[in-house]
Amino acid sequence: MNQNQVEGKLKDIGGKIQEEFGDAIDSPEQEAKGLAKQVEGKTQKKLGDAQEKVEDKLDEAEARRPH
């Protein structure tokens, strides 16, 4: 896992907590902020996933390259 995957997952979890908290205290603003944080976290995690795939492909290409 890379930093974007970890940070994205943490933002997603934090957003879910904030959304639930907003629901519990009947605060649409907190719910919306929590949802926004979840979207940001999921986007960041997807970026991290893509980075990892590129790094894996580069590693594979390097391993096949004659030395």
C-alpha positions in Angstrom: 0.0 0.0 0.0 1.2 3.5 -0.7 0.5 6.7 1.1 -2.5 7.8 -1.1 -4.2 4.4 -0.5 -3.8 4.7 3.3 -4.7 8.4 3.5 -7.7 7.9 1.2 -9.0 5.0 3.3 -8.6 7.1 6.5 -10.5 10.1 5.0 -13.3 7.7 3.8 -13.6 6.3 7.3 -13.4 9.7 8.9 -16.1 10.9 6.5 -18.4 8.1 7.4 -18.0 8.9 11.1 -18.7 12.6 10.5 -21.7 11.7 8.4 -23.1 9.5 11.1 -22.4 12.1 13.8 -24.2 14.7 11.7 -27.2 12.4 11.4 -27.1 11.7 15.2 -27.2 15.4 16.0 -29.5 16.3 13.1 -27.0 18.4 11.4 -27.3 18.3 7.6 -24.2 20.4 7.3 -22.1 17.8 9.1 -23.7 15.0 7.1 -22.8 16.8 3.9 -19.2 17.5 5.0 -18.9 13.8 5.9 -20.1 12.7 2.5 -17.7 15.1 0.8 -14.8 13.7 2.9 -15.8 10.2 1.8 -15.8 11.2 -1.8 -12.3 12.8 -1.4 -11.0 9.7 0.4 -12.3 7.3 -2.2 -10.8 9.5 -5.0 -7.5 9.6 -3.2 -7.5 5.8 -2.7 -8.3 5.2 -6.4 -5.3 7.5 -7.2 -3.2 5.4 -5.0 -4.5 2.2 -6.6 -3.5 3.6 -10.0 -0.1 4.6 -8.8 0.5 1.1 -7.4 -0.5 -0.5 -10.7 1.9 1.7 -12.7 4.7 0.9 -10.2 4.0 -2.8 -10.5 4.1 -2.6 -14.3 7.3 -0.7 -14.2 8.8 -3.3 -11.8 7.7 -6.1 -14.2 9.2 -4.3 -17.2 12.5 -3.8 -15.3 12.6 -7.4 -14.3 12.2 -8.6 -17.9 14.8 -6.2 -19.2 18.1 -7.9 -19.9 20.9 -6.7 -17.7 
